[in-house]
Amino acid sequence: MFHYQSTTLEPIGFHYRFSRGDRVEIISGKFKGHTGTVDANVFQRSADFPKDHLPCHHVLLDNHLVITINVNQVEALT
């Protein structure tokens, strides 16, 4: 049985601020305070928004865990 979970849609021309290799810090959610490297830009469910398909990054954290995180939950690592 199919259950529609979300009405959240982004424009087709969405621009990602970060790209592969960029260093980022997680600023909110389950992984707040962790740092890592962007591996890919994706449009899918994330750790903190499991019911919504949103613009996200796959991030390889410094502890070697790979997560999917919403684009609004990361900032450039300074």
C-alpha positions as CSV (number, residue, x, y, z in Angstrom):
1,M,0.0,0.0,0.0
2,F,1.4,3.4,-1.0
3,H,1.3,6.2,1.6
4,Y,2.0,9.7,0.4
5,Q,4.2,11.3,3.1
6,S,4.8,14.9,2.1
7,T,3.8,17.8,0.0
8,T,7.2,19.5,0.3
9,L,8.6,20.3,-3.1
10,E,11.6,22.4,-4.2
11,P,12.0,24.2,-7.5
12,I,13.7,22.1,-10.1
13,G,16.5,24.7,-10.4
14,F,17.6,24.3,-6.7
15,H,21.2,25.5,-6.1
16,Y,23.4,23.6,-3.6
17,R,25.8,25.8,-1.7
18,F,28.3,23.0,-1.2
19,S,29.8,20.4,-3.5
20,R,31.9,17.3,-3.2
21,G,35.0,17.8,-1.1
22,D,33.7,20.9,0.8
23,R,34.3,20.8,4.6
24,V,31.1,21.4,6.6
25,E,29.9,21.6,10.2
26,I,26.5,20.3,11.2
27,I,24.6,23.1,12.9
28,S,21.4,21.4,14.0
29,G,19.7,18.1,14.5
30,K,21.0,14.7,15.7
31,F,24.5,15.3,14.5
32,K,24.9,18.9,15.6
33,G,28.5,19.8,16.2
34,H,30.0,17.1,14.0
35,T,32.2,18.0,11.1
36,G,32.8,16.2,7.8
37,T,33.2,16.4,4.0
38,V,30.4,16.6,1.5
39,D,30.4,13.6,-0.8
40,A,27.3,14.2,-2.9
41,N,24.3,16.4,-3.4
42,V,21.0,14.5,-3.4
43,F,17.3,15.0,-3.2
44,Q,16.0,12.4,-0.7
45,R,15.0,11.7,2.9
46,S,17.5,12.8,5.7
47,A,18.4,11.7,9.2
48,D,16.2,14.5,10.8
49,F,13.4,14.6,8.2
50,P,12.7,10.9,7.3
51,K,9.3,11.5,5.8
52,D,10.2,14.3,3.4
53,H,12.2,14.3,0.2
54,L,14.4,17.4,0.4
55,P,17.6,18.8,-1.0
56,C,20.4,17.2,1.1
57,H,24.1,16.4,1.2
58,H,25.7,13.0,1.8
59,V,28.4,13.9,4.3
60,L,31.3,11.7,5.4
61,L,31.7,12.7,9.1
62,D,35.2,12.7,10.6
63,N,34.2,9.7,12.6
64,H,33.7,7.8,9.3
65,L,29.9,7.7,9.5
66,V,28.1,8.7,6.3
67,I,24.9,10.6,6.8
68,T,22.2,12.3,4.7
69,I,21.7,15.8,6.0
70,N,19.4,18.7,4.9
71,V,21.1,21.5,3.2
72,N,19.8,24.0,5.8
73,Q,21.6,22.0,8.6
74,V,25.2,22.7,7.4
75,E,27.6,25.6,7.4
76,A,31.1,26.0,5.9
77,L,33.8,24.8,8.3
78,T,36.1,27.7,9.1
